Amino acid sequence: MKTKLHYSVVHVFVVALLFAFFSCQTEELQTEELNEQLISDPSDTSKSKKRGKPDLVFDAECDPSVFSNPINLYAGQHILVGELTVKFNNGNYDITYNITNNEYCLTETHISVVQDPLDFPMANGNPIPGQFEFKSTHDCVSSYTYSVPIDKGTYFAVHGVVNCVPDHIGNVESNIPETTGFCLRTGREIENARSYFKASIADGALSGDYWAWCVDVSKSIDSSGEDKCYTDFNVYSINDDLSGLISQSGNLDNALWLLNNIDTLLDGGNYLYGHIQWAFWKLLNDQECNSCNANLKLPAGENIKIKGLEIYNLAIANGDGYSPECGEDTMLIIDNGVLQPILIPYTIPCDGGDCEETLWADGCDFPGNNWATYFRFLLGA
């Protein structure tokens, strides 16, 4: 009886030892696997072989975490064109391209965010931007933001394509005709009018409808009723000699600012197009028409100068040095030397230009033979 009891105790003791040994070994293996998931060593080629990517050797001397906000954006390898920012926002990264070099604009963007550099889409150690998880094409923009879940990882490869931006004003010069014909209708006869005139050009490079403005309060042109059409008016840009049309050439940049902020002023509900017209007269020719309420579709008895001068002062305060970019408006003036000169907005086309460059956010080199780079962004960075 004692012998059987002793044997049973020994048996239980041995089983317990074996269980403890294998339990400890399993715990060590799980801890190692967890650490391997959390701490990646890009220079460890053994993992690349396991992933079917043999001989991928990342530069162990480059720390991808040292590239912190803002991160430089380089085009053509050496041209600094802007900055990239990464911010945390409710469980996501907000990743923003900002092109600050006005000679370039974004036409493509591609981003890959992974847990381990070996997870980037690659061929022969070179990344494949076309296979990145986040990508888009753009119409020559200067800024773009992606929202990416933070659980995608901490390693970033940020790629793009930029195009050269030509001298847009010069581009406009080559497109506008020397003369044009148009039809005119006064704004006070049009419901929800947004300017003094509505001008319609039927043919040529300027064909279209325009909310147009009066340049010189001392001149007139018949624009009441239908079919008030004119031919052979000269077309002038801001680069031409405008001394015969405007007396305040030093205010051209301020007038351009106003032209590009008309919608904001009108939609704000505090101003009508008549107040804006008053400001244009003041800016271009230092003229004040203080009895034009009927022509400007304003309430009888209102002191037009009060709100007109407010807009004029806004343009003076904000418009110094203003130069419209692509997608914004420059001004053209059409005039025949006798009748009222007409100011029309002309949208500067967003032309991608005649050159194209690859863009990468600054970082450590990929193992391949091109200049592609990646960086790491850690929580709290």
Buried (B, 14 or more C-beta within 10 A) or exposed (E): EEEEEEEEEEEEEEEEEEEEEEEEEEEEEEEEEEEEEEEBEBBBBEBBEEEEBEEBEBEEEBEBBEBEEBBBBBBBEEBEBBBBEBEEEEEBBBBBBBBEBEBBBBBBBBBBBBBBBBBBBBEEBBBBBEEBEBBEEBEBBBEBEBEBEBEBBBBBBBBBBBBBBBEBBEBBBEEBEEEBBBBBBBBBEBEEBBBBBBBBBEEEBBEEEBBBBBBBBEEEBEBEEEEBEBEEBBBBBBEEEBEEBBBBEEBBBBBBBBBBBBEEBBEEEEBBBBBBBBBBBBBBBEBBBEEBBEBBBBEEEBEBBEBBBBBBEBBBEEBEEBEBBBBBBBBBBBBBEEBBBBBBBBEBEBBBBEBBBBBBBBBBBBBBEBBBBBBBBEEEE
